[in-house]
Amino acid sequence: MRMQRIVVLNPKGGSGKTTIAVNLAGYYALQGDRPALIDYDPQASATQWVRKRQPGQPAIHLISTSERDSRVTRAFQLRIPDGTGRIIVDTPAGLDAHDMPELTAQADKILVPVLPSDIDIHACSRCITNLLLVAKVRRSENRLAIIANRVRRNTLMYGSLTRFLETLHIPIVTTLRDSQNYIRGADQGLSLHEMKPHQASEDLESWAPLLAWLDEPSRRAAPAPAARPNLLA
């Protein structure tokens, strides 16, 4: 399988981008895919998560764009190592629509997490519109999907979120519940798939359809090589 780039994107802060990105990185590390995790977020939450991991855990190559190392060139610091199977990109909050094409042009899969609240629903609608109209992501390409995140089923807000998502005609690949396991994982540098099975079994079930969708091929022509994104400069 060629190297796959997965971008987790939603300009609305607090939607769960980092949680999804680090759990994907942990899963693929466990599978031996040698993932690289690119942390664009100035808050560097994904960077902190990687640095909490223990030496015996499967390796994740971290690229933190907010940090500079005077001992090496910027290009060397931002390189993707040979043999990397998956690249997971954690994007920042407040991302401008005009920066979306740079981040998504080379993306094989784009995940948009959304929370069940009126503010988040409105922000998700704007995000999807910008991805379709500004970044020129086509629905037919099978590379854009939504994750309903931190959901408590059988609530009025969950019903509103479900009805809204159905209007977008973008696949909802999974629904992740509001679970303490994500908080534990963030504290310990663990992904769900690295926790004890009896502890995370209910949450792991909801990740199965997401992981299956990520393995589906996208339906688009291979993009032309892009210049290095300005966000990395």
C-alpha positions, 0 to 999 in steps of 0.5 A: 500500500502506498503512503496515505495522507489523512487530514483531520480538519475543522476550523471550529476549536474543540471539535475533537481533531487532536483526539481523532488524529492521535488515536489514528496514529496510535492505531497505525503504529500498532499495525506496523504502518510506521505513521507520521503525525504532523501537528499544525496546531500552535497549542501542540496537544498532539505533540504533548501526547506523543511525548508522553508515550513510553519507549516500549510503545510502537513508534510514531514519527512526530513533526511539530510545525510550531517548534524550531530546532536550530541544529537542523534545517527546517526542511530536514525537520519537516521531512517524512521518513522513508518507509512511512505508511500513513501521514496523519495531519492535525490541523489548527483551529481558526483555519482560514478557508484560503489555506484549505486547498494547501492542506487538502490537495494531497490528502487521500482522506479528509475527516471533519469531526462535529459536536452536537451543538448549534454552534458546532453544527453551524461551523461544520456547515461552513467548513463543508461549504469551504471544502467543496467550493474553495478547496474543490473537494468533490463528493464523488471522490470518496475522500471526505467524511464526517465524524459525529463526535462526543455524542450522547444518543437519545438526546434532542441535540443528537437528533438535531445533529443527525438531521443536519448531517443527513442534509450535507450528502457527505458520508457520516463514517462513525459516531463516537460517544462521549467517553472517559477513555479519550481523556485517559488516553490523552493523559497517558499517551495511549490510543484506544487500541493500546488500552486493555480490551475490556476497558475500551471495547465499547469505544473500539466498536465505533472505530471499526467503520471509520478504519474500514472507510479509510482503507477504501480507495479514493476516486480521483485522478492523481493530483499534480505535485504541490509546492510545500504548503506555506503553513510549513514555512 
